[in-house]
């Protein structure tokens, strides 16, 4: 368990650092579509859940490869931690914005840090008690479903508040990654087939 504690501390730092950097990764990549699957493409709450999910999932797989023989119930514990930490982000965010009436940058950082601690705290608790082991398949399946949802909803977001980019809704622009660049339709802006059809139709009209 001492080895687990050491790897958990390293994991907390890894997720915080990697998650923070991934917030800017989509912009740094020149809005690469592949990068956008794993890094936030806008300022919506859903996209910011990626900041924890993918780094925690990656590090969790590393921990399993190192400690599975020492802690047999580690996989189920980490799956529970990934889910707990990921969904702590919207819970804390909507709780404090409901009380404050607006979002505050420092509190947003606090939400992320607390969510990371919740993720590893949950993993530690279940790795000790092994209470999540009977639900290992269910928890692993939930992580897989969430993984697929993150990929699909990146470019096909439902019309729900958690998927709404507040900067686009307020100003009609994506001010964080592309200041002043207008977006007529958020769905079309992130839908690769839509972009292809739009460019093809424009080229056809110009040639005519």
Secondary structure, DSSP 8 states (H G I E B T S, - for coil): -HHHHHHHHHHHHHHHHHHHHHHHHHHHTTS-HHHHTTS-SSS-HHHHTHHHHHHHHHHHHHHHHHHTTT-TTHHHHHHHHHHHHHHHHHHHHHHHHHHHSS--HHHHHHHHHHHHHHHHHHHHHHHHH-TTGGGHHHHHHHHHHHHHHHHHHHHS--SSGGG--HHHHHHSB-TTTSTT-B-S-HHHHH-HHHHHHHHHHHHHHHH-
